[in-house]
Amino acid sequence: MSKRDFYDVLGVSRNATADELKKAYRTLAKKYHPDQNQGDKEAEQRFKELNEAYDVLKDEQSRAAYDQFGHAAFDGGMGGPRGAAPEPLQTSQATEPGTRICAFLPSKASSSVISIL
């Protein structure tokens, strides 16, 4: 099942301010909070969906990644679980001028090597 657009989940426009996001989240979180809807699985699911949407959209970097790549930014293929930044490049030490520098980007799917002369 595909996920709903995070802006739709919170009921805000794509150009909503941080304050508008927060206000929408708090209003909906109160409405669907498990303590207010005991035993209601649909409300519990909606509450989880709200939390996920707000977790992404409240952070400027996560929001930018979501705006650019959608849910794919957080599927693990973009650097790690929930869109975590990729691990830093590991470089060999260049000790002499003209020494080749190789950078290794760890990846589970394949091994990537970048050579810089």
C-alpha positions as CSV (number, residue, x, y, z in Angstrom):
1,M,0.0,0.0,0.0
2,S,1.4,3.4,-0.9
3,K,1.7,6.1,1.7
4,R,-0.3,9.2,1.7
5,D,1.3,12.5,1.0
6,F,2.6,13.9,4.3
7,Y,1.2,17.4,3.6
8,D,-2.3,15.8,3.0
9,V,-1.9,13.8,6.2
10,L,-1.5,17.0,8.2
11,G,-4.0,18.9,6.1
12,V,-1.6,21.7,5.1
13,S,-0.3,23.2,1.9
14,R,3.2,22.5,0.6
15,N,4.3,26.0,1.4
16,A,3.0,25.9,5.0
17,T,5.2,27.5,7.6
18,A,6.8,25.7,10.6
19,D,4.1,27.2,12.9
20,E,1.3,26.0,10.6
21,L,2.7,22.5,10.5
22,K,3.0,22.5,14.3
23,K,-0.5,23.8,14.8
24,A,-2.0,21.3,12.4
25,Y,-0.1,18.4,13.9
26,R,-1.1,19.3,17.5
27,T,-4.8,19.7,16.5
28,L,-4.9,16.3,14.8
29,A,-2.7,14.5,17.4
30,K,-5.2,15.5,20.1
31,K,-8.1,14.3,18.0
32,Y,-6.5,10.9,17.2
33,H,-4.4,10.3,20.3
34,P,-4.8,6.7,21.6
35,D,-5.8,7.9,25.1
36,Q,-8.8,9.7,23.5
37,N,-9.7,6.8,21.3
38,Q,-9.1,3.6,23.3
39,G,-9.5,0.5,21.2
40,D,-10.0,2.4,18.0
41,K,-7.4,0.8,15.6
42,E,-8.1,3.3,12.8
43,A,-7.4,6.3,15.1
44,E,-4.3,4.6,16.4
45,Q,-3.1,4.1,12.8
46,R,-3.9,7.7,11.9
47,F,-2.0,8.9,15.0
48,K,1.1,7.0,13.9
49,E,0.7,8.4,10.3
50,L,0.5,11.9,11.8
51,N,3.7,11.4,13.8
52,E,5.6,10.1,10.8
53,A,4.5,13.0,8.7
54,Y,5.4,15.6,11.3
55,D,8.7,14.0,12.1
56,V,9.7,14.5,8.5
57,L,8.2,17.9,7.8
58,K,9.3,19.6,11.0
59,D,13.0,19.2,10.1
60,E,14.2,21.5,7.3
61,Q,16.6,19.0,5.8
62,S,14.1,16.1,5.9
63,R,11.4,18.3,4.5
64,A,13.6,19.4,1.6
65,A,14.5,15.7,0.9
66,Y,10.8,14.8,1.0
67,D,9.9,17.7,-1.3
68,Q,12.5,16.6,-3.8
69,F,12.1,12.8,-3.7
70,G,8.9,12.1,-1.9
71,H,8.6,8.9,0.2
72,A,11.6,7.4,-1.7
73,A,13.9,9.7,0.3
74,F,13.1,7.7,3.4
75,D,12.9,4.1,2.1
76,G,16.4,3.3,3.0
77,G,17.7,3.6,-0.6
78,M,18.7,7.2,-0.1
79,G,21.5,6.6,2.4
80,G,19.9,4.7,5.2
81,P,16.9,4.1,7.3
82,R,14.4,6.9,7.3
83,G,16.6,8.9,5.0
84,A,19.5,9.2,7.3
85,A,22.5,10.9,5.8
86,P,24.9,8.5,4.1
87,E,28.0,7.5,6.0
88,P,30.9,9.9,5.5
89,L,33.3,9.1,2.7
90,Q,36.4,7.2,3.9
91,T,39.4,8.5,2.1
92,S,43.0,7.2,1.9
93,Q,45.7,9.6,3.2
94,A,47.5,11.4,0.4
95,T,51.1,12.0,1.6
96,E,52.7,13.3,-1.6
97,P,51.6,15.8,-4.2
98,G,50.0,14.0,-7.2
99,T,49.0,11.0,-5.1
100,R,45.7,9.5,-6.1
101,I,42.9,9.8,-3.5
102,C,40.3,7.1,-3.5
103,A,37.0,7.5,-1.6
104,F,34.9,4.5,-0.7
105,L,31.2,5.0,-0.2
106,P,29.9,2.0,1.8
107,S,26.7,0.5,0.3
108,K,24.9,-2.8,0.9
109,A,23.8,-3.1,-2.7
110,S,27.1,-2.5,-4.3
111,S,30.5,-1.1,-3.7
112,S,31.2,2.4,-5.0
113,V,34.7,3.8,-5.4
114,I,35.4,7.4,-6.5
115,S,38.9,8.2,-7.7
116,I,40.2,11.7,-7.7
117,L,43.5,12.6,-9.3
